[in-house]
Structures are given as structure tokens and as C-alpha cells.
Amino acid sequence: MLAKTLAGLEDVLQGELEALGAKEIVKANRAVAFEGDLKLLYQSNYLCRTALRVLLPICTFRVRNQEELYAEIGKLDWSKYMKHTDTLAIDSVANANDAFTNTMFVSMKVKDAIADQFRTKFGARPSVDTENPTLRINIHIFKQDCTVSLDSSGSSLHKRGYRLDSNKAPL
């Protein structure tokens, strides 16, 4: 798993994960990788104060261009993670890769590959919902390495408990 955080908080997040019983902890730039079970995944989302998101990587592959990205995403069996009636959102990050300079384009290409797979299998495709999706997918491309992860956190964890109760605006 990978817990994302703000720059400078990696040591604090590492301590929080150690206290929860995480194993094989490795600090990275604005993130901490760790191993654990499903219980730890839930605990890290609920109890880590410095984590922004907790990602569960499902696949890593090499990619040089948009055609390879589309093909590799299409190889995954997305019906294991969602139904054609569900909604999805895709967050993308691309660094040090000249072929992927626009992260919105990466997200659209991934969405197309998933939608085409569902349309071929079921005759229907999942919809996109950027606000409250059933499944949030994270794509990280660094040089030619692409990691596909499921986002277990939903919206960013820094928003936990923020303005849950509100009144109508006075105007």
C-alpha cells in the first residue's frame, strides 16, 4: 500500500503506520509505502492524521505512448473491481515522460480503455463521477513506469469531518 502525504511529513506518517503495525515501511517523496492486511488499510484511512490518501497498487507496467497505455489498461479485468452500473473517477500524475505531458489526457485514455472493455463484455459502460465515484483509480507514470492503484480513501483525507453540518446561506 502507499500512503500519500505532504512534503516534510513522511517521518510522522511513518511513525503513525508503525504504531498501527505496518510492515516493510519505505519512505518516499511525499509518500510512505507499507505492507499489511485489509484491517490495516481501513485503520490507516481512519487513524493516520498526516495521510492524504491510501492507495492499493494493483498493477505496474512499462508504457512509452498512449497506445501502450490503452492496451495495458485494457488487459486488466475491471469487472473484478466494479460493475458496469458503477461510477468511476481517475486521478493521474505523470512525471519525466515526454509522451504524457497532460494528465487529463492520461485520465481520459484510461477511462476510454475501461469503458470500451465494459461495452464489449456487457453492452454498457460505467459512468464518470468526479465528485462521488464508486471507484477512484490512481494512475502514476514516472518515466516509463506506470502504476495503477485503487484509491481506498475516497475524497482526500484532509477533508475528514470538514463542514459536515451546515445551514442555508443567508442570501
C-alpha positions in Angstrom: 0.0 0.0 0.0 1.0 3.6 -0.4 0.0 6.4 1.9 0.4 9.9 0.3 1.2 12.9 2.5 2.6 16.4 2.3 6.3 17.1 1.9 8.1 17.0 5.2 5.5 14.8 7.0 6.9 11.5 5.8 8.6 10.7 9.1 5.5 11.5 11.1 3.4 9.3 8.8 5.9 6.5 9.1 5.6 6.7 12.9 1.8 6.5 12.6 2.0 3.5 10.4 4.5 1.7 12.6 2.1 2.3 15.6 -0.7 0.6 13.6 1.5 -2.4 12.9 2.5 -1.8 9.3 5.4 -3.9 7.9 8.1 -3.3 5.3 7.8 0.5 5.6 9.7 2.5 3.0 9.7 6.3 2.9 9.4 8.0 -0.5 8.9 11.6 -1.7 5.6 12.8 -0.2 4.6 9.2 0.5 5.2 6.1 2.6 4.9 2.6 1.2 4.0 -0.2 3.5 2.6 -3.7 3.7 -0.4 -5.0 5.7 -3.8 -6.6 5.6 -7.2 -5.2 4.9 -7.7 -4.2 8.6 -4.6 -2.1 8.3 -5.9 -0.5 5.1 -9.0 0.6 7.0 -7.1 1.7 10.1 -4.7 3.8 8.0 -7.6 5.6 6.4 -9.3 6.2 9.7 -6.4 6.8 12.1 -3.5 8.4 10.2 -3.7 12.1 10.8 -1.0 13.0 8.2 -2.1 10.8 5.3 -3.9 12.4 2.4 -4.8 9.2 0.6 -4.1 5.5 0.9 -3.6 3.7 -2.4 -3.7 0.0 -3.1 -1.5 -0.8 -6.2 -3.0 -3.5 -8.4 -0.7 -3.4 -11.5 2.7 -2.0 -12.7 3.8 -2.0 -16.3 6.1 -0.2 -18.8 4.5 2.4 -21.1 6.0 4.5 -23.8 3.0 6.0 -25.6 -0.8 6.4 -25.4 -1.4 3.2 -27.4 0.5 1.1 -24.9 -1.3 2.8 -22.0 -4.7 2.0 -23.6 -3.6 -1.7 -24.3 -2.2 -2.3 -20.8 -5.2 -0.8 -19.0 -7.5 -2.9 -21.3 -5.7 -6.1 -20.1 -6.8 -5.7 -16.5 -10.2 -7.3 -15.7 -12.0 -4.3 -14.4 -15.1 -6.4 -13.6 -13.2 -7.6 -10.5 -13.3 -4.1 -9.1 -16.6 -2.6 -10.3 -19.9 -3.3 -12.2 -21.0 -1.5 -15.4 -23.6 0.3 -13.4 -21.0 1.8 -11.1 -19.2 5.2 -11.5 -15.5 5.9 -11.6 -13.1 8.8 -11.4 -9.4 8.7 -12.5 -6.6 10.8 -11.0 -3.4 10.9 -12.9 0.1 12.0 -12.3 2.8 11.9 -15.0 6.5 12.9 -14.4 9.6 12.8 -16.6 7.7 11.4 -19.6 7.5 13.4 -22.8 4.7 11.3 -24.2 2.4 12.1 -21.3 2.5 15.8 -20.5 -1.2 16.3 -20.0 -2.6 14.3 -17.0 -6.2 15.0 -18.1 -5.3 13.2 -21.4 -4.0 10.2 -19.4 -7.2 10.1 -17.3 -9.3 10.2 -20.5 -7.3 7.4 -22.2 -7.6 5.2 -19.1 -11.4 5.9 -18.9 -11.7 5.0 -22.6 -9.9 1.7 -22.1 -12.1 0.8 -19.1 -15.4 1.9 -20.8 -14.5 0.0 -24.0 -13.9 -3.2 -22.0 -17.2 -2.9 -20.3 -19.0 -2.1 -23.5 -17.5 -5.1 -25.2 -18.4 -7.5 -22.3 -21.7 -6.2 -21.1 -23.0 -3.8 -23.8 -23.0 -1.0 -21.2 -20.3 1.1 -19.6 -19.7 2.8 -16.2 -20.2 6.5 -16.0 -17.8 9.1 -14.8 -18.5 10.9 -11.5 -15.6 13.1 -10.3 -17.4 14.1 -7.1 -18.6 10.8 -5.5 -17.5 7.8 -7.6 -18.0 4.2 -6.7 -14.3 3.5 -7.6 -11.5 6.0 -7.7 -8.4 5.0 -9.7 -5.0 6.5 -9.4 -2.5 6.4 -12.4 1.1 7.3 -11.7 3.5 7.5 -14.6 7.2 8.2 -13.9 9.5 7.9 -16.9 8.2 4.7 -18.5 6.8 3.0 -15.3 3.1 3.2 -14.8 1.4 2.1 -11.6 -2.3 1.6 -11.4 -3.8 1.8 -7.9 -7.2 1.8 -6.3 -7.8 4.8 -4.0 -9.3 3.4 -0.8 -9.8 6.9 0.7 -12.5 8.5 -1.5 -12.0 12.2 -1.2 -8.8 13.5 0.3 -8.4 12.6 3.9 -7.6 16.2 4.9 -11.3 16.8 4.4 -12.4 14.4 7.1 -15.1 15.9 9.3 -14.9 19.3 7.4 -18.2 21.1 7.4 -20.5 18.1 7.8 -23.3 20.3 9.2 -24.2 23.5 7.5 -27.1 25.9 7.3 -28.6 27.7 4.3 -26.7 30.7 3.1 -28.3 33.9 4.5 -28.6 35.5 1.0 
